Amino acid sequence: MQEITVYDIDDNALVDLVQWDSNVKIFVKEDGIDAAYNVHFFNCKSTDAMVMESAYSNGILSTVIPNDLLMDSHPITGYIYVEKNDEHKSVYCFRLVVRKRPKPSNYIYVDQKEYITFDKILQEAQKYANESKDYSEKAKEAETNASTYADTASQKATDASSSAVAAKASETASKESEINAAASMDATKISENNAAKSAEDANASKAAAKESQDEAAKSAIEAKESETASKKSENNAAKSAEDANASKAAAKESQDEAAKSAIEAKESQDSAKNSEDNAAVSEKNAYDKADEASVSANTATTKATEASDSATLAKYHSEQSKNSSDLSKTYLEKVEQAGNEAVDKIQNALDISAPNFIVDLSTGHLMYSGERFAFLVNKAGHLEWGLIV
């Protein structure tokens, strides 16, 4: 145990006091003191130490010397009772000399010891019980919140999974639409090529028909000329007539070929027109498929975003569930602590045994010893008592 020096209110080292002083404050400045620890006072006549509460501020502990001890001229010893790391022991000690002097005629006794009555004990026990109830309700609320958050997290996780599946399906549909669009574009290209070839064939047929018509016209002119020449030349009439007939037959054949070529040209034109129409339809289908592919791609992106958002919400609610669960455990620990403190308060009061009373027959005074009780006659003449802490 370390013996230390204490100081008065003027920061002077305090060594001695004077009998009948009252409400004397002392100050302790030690590195090992870091809280408001209780201080135990006694003198050579004490059967129990008087325990005084203290205050602690800016590294200095302060308390008041019990006035009861200053009513005698015996030296006063003080112990600073340190409670730290589950240890409870007296670490520091100091001694103060009390110089004897007569009692002043105007001395007024002031009892500044802290008394704890059974009513106060019951009030404190009720306070701890109320705190225990409050913490219990908060623990239940936190537990309910944890369950709610857990259910929400589970639902969000399910939503995330569903959105992911939908996103995958949209992605597959998008790829299929892209393949169909590419196929339609290929079909459009083929139709365009066929239409171009049919147009070329039609133009060739037109040219052949025109050429046949020209030849037919030429043959007709030649036939006309031959017919005229046959009239003028009787000698060559028979031959010219035969030539004319042959020319007419050739002209008729040329006319038939021209008509056939015209029909083929018309059919080629119709085929070209159909090819153009098919090409336009294929092109429109290709654009429609491309639009479908774009819509499917956008849907896939949206579903993927929804899946990500749902997964984020699931994680958030899962963390909230864990926080609420931890908070519930904290409140349950506080419930247990508050209950233990209430029980300790009552137990401390019940552990104090009954005082030992003795009647001094020479004076008629009622004396007691061995216990921590204090008695006081109030203004009404009633005897009051309390427990000293």
Steps between C-alpha positions, in 0.01 A plus 500: 500500500629847411481785754419829327455871567160664468429868435254764623280725291790748457726224360714492815627171640261399778665351809287594798147613580332664797238336716142618437575605143224394257445428135874488430579409138813311398650455152712210371733523198645160408564349156344168601166661585284529191143497637285607795595221742352476854713622792487318839558712816551386861686577822613292796148496648327386181356150479405549132650726237281780370476470122473830313426546135733718292509707183761478222591774253814592303708228668406608856287305749313699768291403802392628845632382839213371718407762764453220756876434499580872539304503825791306659869590523624162382708470179294414193607234251365483148515220242414542133310189400571423132264279300663410167530189280275299734734585793386684813783616721638788702792639300578842653514612863530841671503618865384831646568633850206660682608774743289509815300808596187580703163461338374836368180625661345559159594162354222348289530134416456426130478134407618474141530120487302333224213298645325225308155414641297198402264731310793622292614142443151406382489809275832406342389139463179621333709722271716205393189285457345767275823523301501122471143505367585779256808315373296180471238676286773653284662159463170351383451790257854454364439126466177568307682748276772243440242244392328754273828603341593135451169427324539811282856401414381153401224647280745741337739214434215306334409808292864534397509135392175540299627818335826326411308212337282748308809692391655176374183414307488851348865470404428167324199652319716795397761268348228302315352826365845608383547165320153532338575857395828389341317220317236746376773736378657208310163410346451867405839503330417184304160643395669823390751299293217292345305817423806652332554183292129486403519867397804424288319203340194718433713766334670232288157361399384849411807551285446161326131583442594838352756337277241241381248776433758690298578185301129435445450856377799468271366167365160661444660784306700251301183301438321816389785587269502142365126514442535829310790366301293189411230712348751684289687195408271227377795287415607492860146498632490140595835517665422828671169360615679209653754735655220716626323203653824394657558853627144513635558171678830632636329824602220304670757288681688815601175654621426185703849507648462870575167431676657215692793721595255770611315245719831381646599864560166559679553188711856615580362842600239332723768275651724801556207684664430199724871478588501870588186455715656197670819697555301786661312254726825327595660837572205603718516164684871553550440846654220360718729222625773754566250709703396189693864423568553856632190476723613161632848641570350795690275264696801283587688810623200611709458156655871481574481842674195384700688186602798710615272740695316211665830339596618831652174534699530140615852571629380820676209328675727210595741747667205675672383161627846430646516848660157456658599155625819643656296784654258245644793317664631829644161585651471151648843546660381834642188326635719249679732774630212715626343200671830406667547858625149504648564166675841620625347817648241301692751230597745760635227638722388156618858390572530759778426330828303650784686753720617416850325731749624548857343714775758695706343474845722774640378759254179345365631534145419241234830396331568285192812368333628281219262616226472776246193675634457870575236656726373856511231680701304722260331832584182319599693301762477175302789263477600436134744243377668397176770282348841655430671414169 
